[in-house]
Amino acid sequence: MSGFRTLGCVSRSWWLESGVGSAFKTTGFGTEARHQRQPQGSSKWLGTPGNQPFPGLLQPECLSREKLVDVLRASVVDQKGPLVTLNKPQGLPVTGKPGELTLLSVLPELSQSLGLGERELQVVQASEKESSGLVLLSSCPQTASRLQKFFTQSRRAQRPIATYWAVTDGIPTTSEGKIQAALKLEHIDGVNLVVPVKSPSRKDILEGVKRTLSYFRVVATGSGCALVQLRPLTVFPSQLQVHMALQLCPVLGDHRYSTCVGTVLGQRFLLPAESIKPQRQVLDEALIRCLHLTPSQVAQLPLHLHLHCLHLPGTRPRDAPIELLAPLPPYFSRTLRCLGLRQQ
């Protein structure tokens, strides 16, 4: 990692308090923090740590366009040349239907707010709606095209460029490995679900089934949960949530795919995705107590999946690669402290 130029920032408060600092040092994430800009009055919709169960959780439905632009401006972790890097709040969709409040819908106002004038931003890379973390924007179409080509080439060469952090309900049976699964998107009982396909045929592949691959590594464990580093090599909707459910360790706050995991006499097993409907994640009482939550609060538990790091090429051929970093959301940090996660 020492050969990378680091952009962005990493918050150290959660890192020191949760007891997993040494784990992060070994992966090269022990960088100094840089304060993010906070818009005046932002605590009204961002929340403050205190005793809140989910500090910092965004509620997009409560925001006006102007306030969302303020939130996104405060979420900028780096702005260099044509590239702008945001730390996207959990729950904010990148795209949506006409008239919906999304990241894409306010990019013209954000461009003006960041002093880019007529150079409108476009999305190059982004975490999904239910996950938090890095969003890479560019005000230069040529730069965006160059980066998209780099992402495609990296996938073909099986070089992961994105690193996610996840908290899982359950601990994987092995400390590291890879998860391979053929996935397809199905419309089941009015809901779009990603389901695994066993032994896909060539016809299945032609009809939208995709072979997916992710690497994982358990960084820390505690209270029956794990802090897991995930590095996807393919791109598919909800890929990481489904991959962890297939490991019988659904991501904390996954109210869609955690129901694929059943339990009998303390033993977990996988249910057919086609036979169930998404519902609120069910946690055992001991874990709920560790998280200091009420049953009603468990139903509002946000997805603990965060796009923490992106590796990009240098601006010029001889430049060192760039490492973009985004700090964890406050509710994610609170969960780590509550679970007492410690390096293995």
C-alpha positions in Angstrom: 0.0 0.0 0.0 2.9 2.3 0.5 3.1 2.9 -3.2 -0.3 4.6 -3.3 -1.2 8.2 -3.1 -4.0 8.5 -0.6 -6.9 10.9 -1.2 -9.9 11.3 1.1 -10.0 10.7 4.9 -10.5 8.0 7.5 -12.1 8.7 10.8 -10.0 7.3 13.7 -12.4 7.7 16.6 -14.3 4.4 15.9 -11.0 2.7 15.0 -9.4 3.4 18.4 -12.5 2.8 20.5 -13.6 -0.5 18.8 -10.3 -2.2 19.4 -9.7 -3.2 15.7 -7.0 -0.6 15.0 -4.2 -3.1 14.5 -6.4 -5.0 12.0 -6.7 -1.9 9.9 -3.0 -1.1 10.1 -2.2 -4.5 8.6 -4.4 -3.6 5.6 -2.9 -0.2 5.1 -5.9 1.9 6.2 -4.2 3.7 9.2 -4.2 7.2 7.7 -4.8 10.5 9.4 -8.2 11.9 9.6 -9.2 15.1 7.8 -12.4 16.9 9.1 -15.3 16.9 6.6 -17.2 20.1 5.9 -20.6 20.2 7.7 -23.3 22.5 6.4 -24.9 24.8 9.0 -27.8 23.1 10.7 -27.0 19.7 9.2 -27.5 17.9 12.5 -31.3 18.3 12.0 -31.2 15.6 9.4 -27.9 13.9 9.8 -28.2 13.2 13.5 -25.5 13.3 16.2 -23.8 10.3 17.9 -25.0 10.6 21.5 -27.3 7.9 22.6 -29.1 7.5 19.3 -29.4 3.9 18.0 -28.4 4.9 14.5 -26.4 8.2 14.6 -25.8 9.9 11.3 -28.5 8.0 9.5 -29.9 9.9 6.6 -33.7 10.1 5.9 -33.9 11.2 2.2 -37.7 11.4 2.3 -37.4 14.2 4.9 -35.0 16.3 2.7 -35.6 19.1 0.3 -33.4 19.4 -2.8 -31.5 22.3 -1.2 -30.8 20.3 2.0 -29.7 17.2 0.1 -27.2 19.4 -1.8 -25.9 20.6 1.6 -25.6 17.1 2.8 -23.7 15.9 -0.3 -21.4 19.0 -0.1 -20.6 18.1 3.5 -19.9 14.5 2.3 -17.1 15.5 -0.1 -13.9 13.7 1.0 -11.8 14.9 -1.9 -12.0 17.2 -4.9 -9.0 17.2 -7.2 -9.1 18.3 -10.9 -12.2 17.0 -12.6 -12.8 14.3 -9.9 -15.0 14.7 -6.9 -15.3 12.0 -4.3 -18.3 11.7 -2.0 -19.0 9.5 1.0 -22.6 8.7 0.2 -25.1 8.3 3.1 -26.9 5.0 3.4 -30.4 5.0 1.9 -29.7 7.6 -0.8 -30.5 6.2 -4.3 -28.1 7.1 -7.1 -30.8 6.9 -9.8 -34.6 6.6 -9.7 -37.8 7.4 -11.4 -38.5 10.9 -12.9 -39.3 13.3 -10.1 -37.7 11.3 -7.3 -35.0 12.8 -5.2 -31.8 11.0 -6.0 -28.1 11.8 -6.2 -28.3 12.0 -10.0 -31.3 14.5 -9.8 -29.3 17.1 -7.8 -25.9 16.8 -9.6 -26.5 20.2 -11.5 -27.0 22.0 -8.2 -24.1 20.2 -6.6 -21.8 21.2 -9.5 -22.7 24.8 -8.9 -22.3 24.5 -5.1 -18.7 23.1 -5.6 -17.8 25.9 -8.0 -17.7 23.9 -11.2 -19.8 26.3 -13.1 -21.2 24.8 -16.3 -19.1 21.7 -15.9 -21.8 19.3 -14.8 -20.8 16.2 -12.8 -21.6 12.7 -13.9 -21.4 9.4 -11.9 -18.4 7.2 -12.6 -18.7 4.7 -9.7 -21.1 4.5 -6.8 -22.3 2.3 -4.0 -25.9 1.1 -4.2 -28.9 2.8 -2.4 -28.9 0.6 0.7 -25.1 0.7 1.2 -23.0 3.7 2.2 -19.6 4.8 1.0 -17.6 6.1 -2.0 -19.2 7.8 -5.0 -16.8 8.9 -7.7 -18.0 11.8 -9.8 -16.3 13.6 -12.8 -16.9 16.9 -14.5 -14.8 15.7 -17.5 -16.4 13.2 -19.9 -12.9 12.1 -21.2 -11.8 11.3 -17.6 -15.0 9.5 -16.9 -14.5 7.4 -20.0 -10.9 6.6 -19.2 -11.9 5.4 -15.7 -14.7 3.3 -16.9 -12.3 1.6 -19.3 -9.9 1.0 -16.4 -12.7 -0.6 -14.3 -13.6 -2.9 -17.2 -10.0 -3.9 -17.8 -9.5 -4.5 -14.0 -12.5 -6.9 -13.9 -11.3 -8.8 -16.9 -7.8 -9.1 -15.3 -9.5 -10.1 -12.0 -7.9 -7.2 -10.2 -10.3 -5.9 -7.5 -10.4 -2.2 -7.3 -13.2 -1.8 -4.6 -13.0 -2.7 -1.0 -16.2 -2.9 1.2 -16.5 -3.3 4.9 -19.5 -5.3 6.3 -20.7 -6.4 9.7 -22.3 -9.8 9.4 -24.7 -11.7 11.7 -22.7 -14.8 12.1 -19.0 -15.6 11.5 -17.8 -17.3 8.3 -16.5 -20.8 8.7 -13.2 -19.8 7.1 -11.2 -16.6 7.8 -10.8 -15.8 4.1 -11.7 -17.2 0.7 -13.8 -16.5 -2.4 -17.5 -16.7 -3.1 -18.7 -17.8 -6.5 -22.3 -17.9 -7.5 -24.4 -17.6 -10.7 -27.1 -15.0 -10.0 -30.2 -13.7 -11.8 -32.7 -11.0 -11.1 -36.3 -12.3 -10.8 -39.6 -10.6 -10.1 -41.2 -12.6 -7.3 -44.6 -11.6 -5.8 -44.2 -8.1 -6.9 -40.6 -7.8 -5.6 -37.3 -7.8 -7.5 -35.0 -10.3 -6.0 -31.6 -11.6 -6.9 -31.5 -15.4 -6.7 -28.7 -18.0 -7.2 -28.8 -20.4 -10.1 -27.2 -23.8 -9.7 -25.1 -25.1 -12.7 -26.3 -22.4 -15.2 -26.6 -23.4 -18.8 -25.5 -21.4 -21.8 -29.1 -20.5 -22.3 -29.3 -19.2 -18.7 -26.2 -17.0 -19.3 -27.8 -15.6 -22.5 -31.0 -14.9 -20.6 -29.4 -12.7 -17.9 -27.7 -15.1 -15.4 -24.3 -13.9 -14.5 -21.4 -15.7 -12.8 -20.2 -13.6 -9.9 -17.1 -13.6 -7.7 -16.1 -11.9 -4.5 -13.1 -12.3 -2.2 -13.7 -12.0 1.6 -11.5 -11.8 4.7 -12.6 -11.8 8.3 -10.9 -8.9 10.0 -12.5 -9.1 13.5 -15.0 -11.1 15.4 -17.2 -10.5 18.5 -20.6 -11.3 19.9 -21.3 -13.8 17.2 -20.7 -11.3 14.5 -17.8 -10.5 12.2 -16.3 -7.4 10.5 -15.6 -8.6 7.0 -13.6 -7.1 4.2 -15.2 -7.8 0.8 -13.6 -7.3 -2.6 -16.0 -8.0 -5.5 -14.5 -8.9 -8.9 -17.8 -8.7 -10.7 -20.7 -6.2 -10.6 -24.3 -7.4 -10.0 -27.2 -5.9 -8.0 -27.1 -6.9 -4.3 -24.1 -9.2 -5.1 -22.4 -8.8 -1.7 -25.6 -9.2 0.3 -26.5 -12.4 -1.6 -22.9 -13.7 -1.3 -22.8 -13.3 2.5 -26.3 -14.9 2.8 -24.9 -17.9 0.8 -22.2 -18.1 3.5 -25.0 -18.2 6.1 -23.8 -14.9 7.5 -26.1 -12.2 6.2 -25.1 -8.6 6.4 -26.4 -6.8 9.5 -29.4 -4.7 8.5 -30.1 -6.8 5.4 -33.9 -6.9 5.4 -34.2 -8.5 2.0 -31.8 -11.5 1.8 -31.3 -12.4 5.4 -34.6 -14.3 5.3 -32.8 -16.9 3.0 -31.0 -18.1 6.1 -33.0 -20.4 8.4 -32.1 -21.8 11.8 -33.0 -25.2 13.4 -31.6 -26.2 16.8 -28.9 -23.5 16.5 -27.8 -24.7 13.1 -28.1 -22.5 10.1 -29.2 -23.6 6.6 -30.1 -22.0 3.3 -33.7 -21.6 2.2 -34.7 -21.4 -1.5 -34.9 -17.7 -2.3 -38.0 -18.3 -4.4 -39.9 -19.7 -1.5 -39.7 -16.6 0.8 -40.6 -13.0 0.8 -38.3 -10.2 2.1 -39.0 -9.2 5.7 -37.3 -7.5 8.5 -34.1 -9.2 9.7 -34.6 -11.4 12.7 -31.8 -11.2 15.3 -31.4 -13.3 18.5 -32.1 -11.7 21.8 -28.4 -11.7 22.9 -27.3 -9.8 19.8 -30.2 -7.3 20.3 -29.0 -6.7 23.8 -25.4 -6.2 22.7 -26.6 -3.6 20.2 -28.6 -1.8 22.9 -31.7 -1.8 20.6 -35.4 -2.4 21.1 -37.3 -4.8 18.8 -38.9 -1.9 17.0 -35.4 -0.4 16.4 -34.1 -3.7 15.0 -36.7 -3.3 12.3 -35.1 0.0 11.3 -31.5 -1.3 11.4 -29.6 0.1 8.4 -27.5 -2.1 6.1 -24.0 -2.3 7.4 -22.2 -2.4 4.1 -19.8 0.4 3.3 -17.7 1.0 0.1 -14.6 2.1 1.9 -11.8 2.1 -0.7 -11.3 2.5 -4.4 -8.0 2.0 -6.3 -7.6 4.3 -9.3 -4.7 4.8 -11.8 -2.6 7.9 -11.5 -3.4 10.9 -13.7 -0.4 10.2 -15.9 1.2 6.9 -16.8 4.2 7.3 -14.5 2.1 8.6 -11.5 1.5 6.3 -8.5 -1.9 4.7 -8.2 -4.5 6.6 -6.2 -6.3 5.2 -3.2 -9.6 6.9 -2.3 -10.9 6.3 1.2 -14.2 7.1 2.9 -14.8 6.9 6.7 -17.4 4.7 8.2 -20.8 6.1 9.1 -21.4 6.9 12.8 -24.0 4.2 13.2 -21.5 1.6 11.7 -18.9 2.8 14.2 -21.4 2.5 17.1 -22.2 -1.1 16.1 -18.5 -2.0 16.2 -18.2 -0.6 19.7 -21.3 -2.3 20.9 -20.2 -5.7 19.6 -16.7 -5.3 21.1 -15.1 -6.5 17.9 -11.5 -7.5 18.3 -8.8 -8.6 15.8 -8.6 -12.4 15.5 
